[in-house]
Amino acid sequence: MISNKLKVFERNRYFYGKLLTAEDFITEQIYFNDKRRLLNNMLFGSGVVTGMSVVKADDQSIAVDSGFALDSSGREIIVSEPKVIKVNELNGYSSFIRSHTDYTTAYLCIEYDEKQSQPIHSIAKTVLDDENEGPEYNRITEGYSLYITDEEPEKFMCESENLALKRKILISDGINVSIICPSIVREGEEFILETQVNKVNTEKNITIDFDLRLELFTAENSNNFTGKNIVHISYDQCDSSDSETIVIRTKLKAMGSSGRKGIIRADHIHAAFGKRKSAAYPVQIEVDIAENRANSIIKMLRKQQTDNTDNNEKLYIAKLELFVSPQYYILESVEDLPFCQAVPTAVDMRSFQIRSEFICPPSENKTVSHMIPPANQPVVNTGTAYVLIPEKARKGNIYYSNNIPHGLGTGVVFINAGYVDDKKIIFEESSLLNNNFSYSIIVDEDSGTFSVAVRINSDIKKTNLKFCWTASRFPDMGNSERKIEINPSVRYAGRYETVRFDVSHPDGKVWKNGELEWSVHPDNGGQITSSGIFTAFDIPGFYEIRVKSIAEPDLNATAFLVVQ
């Protein structure tokens, strides 16, 4: 990786009679390359400029779209054409598989790469040129390389308002613990510190216990306003549930004056994974206390750009959820740009400006048409689900899939699931054709989700059971129950995109302003107006849209939105 250190540029000077050598032409290339890359880095930063989206091609492969990106040294990375590649063929997979089993997370990274091409014979080579006995090369081809890693960046920009600091305080087989907080806070400001416990091994129970020692901060509901405090963080999971992330939020208040640094120190860290115990070294995070946070963030970013002499920041283009073993692996899901490493282009900024300035709620008398299924015809959705059977599964044990949104909203929905056995799909809910296990479907009408439950009928080896499911909802026929629905029930939106949700009225009327209350869960994905107009933030993910009548709170509905 080249250095971004500011330097004095030196270019070639030409004059009549000058004898040009290869070194002169190389100097010419270095001058223009380094200057262009410096401008790229200082003006635009690093990240994906356009394209380069990553999707799941099948259970073994990913597809990377063509695109353009800038690395942390200002070098251009171009993927000229789409590429499909198996996960186990990526650089870094062999070392990754040696340290991971079961459900785990890997990150797909891309980096600049160049290779010499077009070998030719050099007539100028002498006998004394022992260091380079082979042919010379006529061209240098600029390209890229893909690799996977389990390392996350130390800092990231996914939060909508804060430049966040993230520190991993414990990494072990089965658990990752991280602390996330703003890097800059205002004096007297309250803010949230998050402790994330990422469980990645379903066979082990987790217990974690440590102290947060605070300097120039105080915790909520504390009577200690001297600038020092201790917060005890503990978590005890006594069941064998699937992989999950537990978030513990602690409200803190900055007690120091501007210009000082507050300290958050994780101390006395102890963790247990089943019968195995582990400990970690203390981790300290420094947080700047400022009078104006926005100005301080800008100053800090500018200082980071000029001071960062050896920038080796990775460019993460996808997050891969995998089920791995020494013999095989299954690609569960793919998430684009997990750490929001994207460079906003002029088109992006102009588009956002237009949406912000000119998109307004439609008038109440405007007619909006929707696709309505024919009478008495069901609304259908399909997908796949997985249930992990651990190594020590015994007869009579029950295992569950994750909660899966079926996309048809709340209420009564019929789910039919079939077990995928090689190239066959067996639709049954008993053990008639399979003596090893039986399964059932559990539907949660209130949340619009379901899960697959598998009961073990005989001792089987560790495996990952795959199910194909179909969800159906029949329109109400003659049901006089008062209810409302959000149309459409499932929407897709891009980052910063604005979409509109409409709500049916139980009496067939048009809702007036102020009669409905809208909300987004979680609320960091975007904002929604009282007219049902949702504007996405720069945080891809799965969000729940809720609405209820202010006059009749029992009239409520739910929809789902995916920000890509």
N, C-alpha and C positions, 0 to 999 in steps of 0.2 A: 504494500500500500504506500502510495506517495504521500508526502507531507504537504499540509496546507499552510505551512509557516510563511508569513509575509517576507518577501525578499526583494532585493534590487534586481530588476530584470536587465539583462544584457543581450542586445541583438547584434547581429552581424552588420558590419559596415563594408560596403562595396566601393571599389575604386578601380579605375582603368589600370590594367597591368597586374591586378591581384591574382595570385595563383590559388585557385579554389581547391580545397581538399574535401574528403568525405566528412571530416570533423566540422567544416563550415556549414555543410548542408544539414548535418545532424543538429547543430546549434540552432539553425533556422527553424527546424521542426519543434525542438524543445521550447523555444521562445513562444511560438504561437500556441502550442498545446497548453503550456503552463498558464499563459495569460487567459486563454479561454476557460480553462478549468477553474481558475481563481474567480473569474466573474460568475461562472455557474454556481460555485459554492457560496460566494458572498451574497449574490442577489436572489438565488432560488433555494439554496439549501439542498438537501438530498431527499429522494423518494421517487415514487412512480409518477410520471407526468401524464401518461395516457396508456390505456390498454393494460396488458400484462396481467389480466385476471386469471385466477386459478380455480378450476372446477374439478369435481370428481368424475373421472371417465368411467371407472368401474371399481370393484372392490380391491383392485391391486394397483390402479394407475391414476395419475392426475393429468390434466390437460392445461398447458400454459398458453395463453393467447399471446399474439404478437403485441408489442408495445415498446415504450421508451421510458427510461428512468435515468436519474442522476445518482451516482454514489456519493459518499461523504467526502471524496476528494475532487468532486466536480467532473468526473469522467462520465461520458455518455455510454449507457448500456442499451443496446438495441436488440430486441428479439424480432427478427425479420419475418418469421412465419410461425404459426402455431406448432406446438410440440406436445406429443403424448409420450409420457415416460413412466415406467414402473417405479414405485417407491423404493424398492430394493436395489435399483440401478443408480440411485442418486448418490453423489459423493457424501461420505460421512455415515451411510447407513450401517456398514459393517461394525463400526465402533459404537454406533447408537444402539444396535440390537444387543450388544454384549452387556449393556448396563440397564436395560429396560425389559420388563415383562408385563403381561396383562394389558389393561387399558392405560394408555399413556398419550402424551402430547408431544408432537415434534413441530418444528418451525422450518418452513421452506425459505431459504435465502438465495439471493442472486448476487453475483459479483462480476465486476469487469474482468475480462480475460482477453489476451491477445496472443496470437501464434504467428510464427514466421511461415511463409508459404512461397511457392514457386522457386524451388532450388535450381541454381544455375552454377556453371563453372566460372571461377574468377581467374582471369589471366594475370592479374597483378600479384597473386600469391607467390611468396618466395619460399625457399627451403627453410629459412629461419622461422617461419610462421608455424611453430609446432603446436600452439594452443588451439588452432582452428584448422584441422586437417581436412574436414569435410567440405561440402559445397557451401557457397553463400546462398542467401535467399533474397529474391527480388522484391517481395512484398511482406508487409505486416498486416494480418487480417485481425480486425477488432471484433471481439465476440463477447461471450458470457459463459459462466458456469453456474450450475445449480447444485445446492447441497442442503442437507438437513442438519439441524442442531437442536439440543434441548435447552440451550441458554436463552434467557430473555434479556432484553435491553435493561440497563440500569435506570434510564429515564425514558419517559414516553409522553406523548401529547394527546392521548385519547380523551382526557377530561375536557369538558367543554369550556371551563372557565379557568382552571388552574394548570400551571406547569407542574406536573407531579414528580415526586421522587419515589422510587420504588427500591426497596432493599430486601433481598432474600436473606432470611436469618437462619434458615434451616433447610437443608436438602438431604433427603434420605430415601431409601427404597420404600415407597408407600406414602410419603408426605412431603409437601413443600409449604413453607410458611413465609409470607411476605408482609411487609409493612408499607402502606401507601399513604402519603400525606402531601399537601401543597409544599412547594419549595419556598414560596414567599407568602406571608400573611401580613395583614395590616395590624398595627398596634390596637389592642382592645377587641380584635375580631374573634368571633367564634368560628371554628372550622371542624371538619370531621377527619379523624384518623382511622383508616381501615386496616384491620388485621385479617389477611386472607389465608385460610387453611385449605390447601388443595389436596384432597385425598385421591390417590391414584392407584390404590390397591384394595380390592374388595374383600380380601381374605383376612385383613387385620383390623382390629379395633384401634382407635386413636385416642390418646390422652396427651394434651399439651398444656404447659403451665410456665408462665414467665411474668416478669415485672417490666413495666414501662416507667423509667425514671425521667421526670420532666424538669427542665430548667427554663425559667421564664415563661412557662405555661402552667395552667391549672386545669383540672378536670371538672366536668359538669357536676353540680351539686356538692362541690367541695368547699369547705369553709377556709381552706388554706389559700390565701391570696398573697403569700410572700414570694411567689415566683417558683416554688418547688413543689413537687407532688409525686406520688407514686400511684400508678394504675396497675391493678392485677388483672392479667388476661389468662383465662383458662377455658379449656374445651375438653369434654369427655364424651366420646361416641361409643356407645355400648352395644350397637348392633352391627350387622354385616351388610350394610347397604351398598349400593353401587357407588362408583366414583362420583365425587361431587366437590363443590367449592363452598366452604362456610365463610361468611363474612361477619366479622365482629366490629361494630362501629362504636367509636368513643368520641364524644364531643369535648374539644379542648378550647381554651381561650388564651390568646396571647396577652401576657401581662407585662412584657418588657417594652421599652421605648424603641422608637424607630432607630435603625442603624445598628442594632444589636442582633446577635444570633441566638435563637433558642435551641435547646438540645433535647432530643428524644432518644433515649438509650434503652434498648432491649437487653435485659439482664436476667441472670439466673434462669436460663432457658433449659427446660427439661421436656422431653417427649418420650412416649412409649408407643410402640407398634406391636400390638399383641403382647408377647412376653419380652420383646426386645426393647431395651431402653437406649436413648441417645441424648446427647447434649450438644450445644453449640456455643461458639464464642460470642461474647456481647457484640452488638451492632449499634453504632451511633449514627444518628441523622441530624444534620444541622439545618435549621430553617431560618431564613432571613426574616426579620421583622422590619417592615417598611411603612412609611407614611402613605405612599401611593403604590399599590401593587402593580398596576399596569405599566407605569413607567419603569419600575424596578425589573419587571420581567423583560422588557425591551432592552434595558441596559445589560442584563445578564446574558441574554441571547447574543447580543453584539459582542460582548466580552468573550463568550464561549467560542464564537466564530474566529476571532482574531488570536485567541490564546491557544486554540487547539492545534498544536503542531504535529501531532501524530494521531490523526483521526482514523480509527479502525471500526467505526460504527457499521454494524451489519445492516443490510437492507432486507427486511422481512416482508415477503410478498404473500405468505399464506400460513395458516395454522392447520395442522393435520391431526385429527383425532384417530388414533390407531389402536387396534388390538393386536399385540405382537407376542410371539413365542419364538424359540430357537428354530422351529421348523417352518412356520408360516406367519402370515400377517393378514389383517383385514383393515382396509381403509374405511372408517366409519363416516367421516364428514370432513369438509374443507371450508375454512373461513378465509375470505380475502382480507389482506392488509390488516392483520390483527392489532398492530400498533400504530395504525393511521399514518404510515409513512408515505404521504402523497404530496406532491408539489402542486399548489393551486395555479392553474393557468389563467391567462387573460379571459378565455372563454368561460371558465368556471366562475371567476369573479363577476364578469358581466352578467352571466346567467343568474347568479345569486342576487345581484343588484336589481335586475328586472323583476324577479319574483318578489323581492322585498318591497319594491316601489309600486308595482302595478297590479299584482294579484290581490283582489279584495273579495270579501264574501259576496256571492251572487244575491240578487234581490229575491225577496220572499216569493214573488209571483213567477220566478223563472222555473220552467219545466225541465226536469232532469229525467231522462229515460234510462232504464236499466234493462239488462237481459233478464227476463222472468221465465222460468221453466213452464212448460205447458201444465195445465191443471192435472193434478193427481200424479205428476211425474216426480221421482225422487231427485234430490240434489246429492251428488256423489263426489267423493274424494278418495284417493288411494295413496299408498306409501309402503315403506318397509320399517320393521322394528327388530331389535336384537335383544336377546336375553343371555347374559353371561352365566354359564354354569362353572363354578370354580372347581379346583382340583379335588377338594375333599367333600364333594357333594354326596350326601347320603340319602337313602330311601326315606321319603316323607318330607324332605326339605322343600320349601317353596322359594322361588326366586322371581324377581320382577324386572321388567324393563323400565327405562325412564318414562316419565309422563310425556305423552306424545300428543300435541295439538292436532285434532283431526280436521280443523279448518272449517267446520260447519256451524260454529257458534255454540252457545249454551243450549240446554234443554235435552230432550230425548233424541238420541242418535243411535242408529243400529250399526255395530261394528262386526264385520266378519273377517277372520284372519286364518291364513293357511300356512302350515309349516313347510319350508323349502328344504327338500331332501334331494341332494344332487340336482337332477334336472326335473324333478317332480314337485308339485305343490299339493299337499294333502290338507284338505279342508275338513277338520274334525275338531271336536272339543272333548274327546274321550281318548282312551288308550286302545281303541279297537284295532288300529293298524300299527301302533307303535307301543311296545311294551316298556320302553325306557322312561317315558314321561307322558303326562297329560297337561293340557293348558286351558286357560279361560281368559276372557276379556273383562276388564273392570273399567267402566265408563263413569267419569265424573261430570255430571250434568251441569254443575255450577261453574266449572272452569273451562269446559269445552275440550277436555283432554281425556285420554284413556291410557291404560297400561296392560301389558301382557303378563299373566302370572303362570309360571310353570311349576308343576309338582313332580318331583323325582320319584319314579316307581321302582327303579332298580339302580344299583351303583353304576355310574357312567363316568367316562373320562372328562376332563376339563374341555369345554367346547363353547362356542358362541352360536346359539340357535337363531336362525333367521326366519322371520315371518313376513308375509305379504298381507296387507290389510286393505279393506274397503270400508269406507264410512258412508252411510246413507241416511238422509233425512227426508221424510215425506211431508209435503205441505199439509197444514192443518185443514181438515175437512169437517166443518160443522162444529168446531171447537169455539165456544163463546168466551174463553178465558182472555182477559185483557193482557196484551203483551206488545212489546216493541222489538224491532230488529234493526241492526245496522247493515246497510248495503254499501259496498259489498262486505262480506264477512272476513275475507282475506285480501289484503292488498300488498303490493310490492312497490318500493320506492327507492330511489337513489339518494345519496347523501345530499343534503340541502334541498331536496325536492319537496314540493308542496302537493298534497293530495287532499281530496274532500271525501268525507263520509256523510251519508244521508241516513236518517232514521225514520222508520215508518211510524205513523200515528195510529193508535188503537181504534180511533173513530174515523180514520180516513182523512183527517184534516191536515193542515200544514202547521208545523211547529212555529211559534213566534219567538222572537229574541228574548232571552232570559228565562225560557221555560225548561231548558236542558242544562245539565252540568256534565262536562266532559273531563276526562283525565287520561294520562298515559302512565303505564307501569311496565318497567321502571321509568322514572321521570327524566333520566338522563339521555333518552333517545330522541327527544324532540319536544315541541310544544303544540298544543291544540287550542283553537279558539272556541268561543261559545257557539259558533256556527258550524263546528265540526271540521274545520280546516287545519290539517296537521302539516307542520313543517319539520322535516327531519334534521337532526344535527349530524355532525361528521363522525358518527359512531355506529357502524354496522351492527345489526343484531335483530332479535325477535322481541317484539313489543306488543303489549295488550292494550287495546283501546276500549275504554269503558264510558258508558253514558247512562244517565238516569234522569227521570222527570223530577223537577224540584217540587212540584205540587204532589206527585204520587211517587215516592221513592221506590215503591215495589215495581214500578215500571222501569226496568233496566235491561241493558243488553251489552254484549261483549263482541269485539272483533279483534282480529290479529293483523299485525303489519310487520313485514320483513324489510328492514333497511339494508340494501346491498351496497 
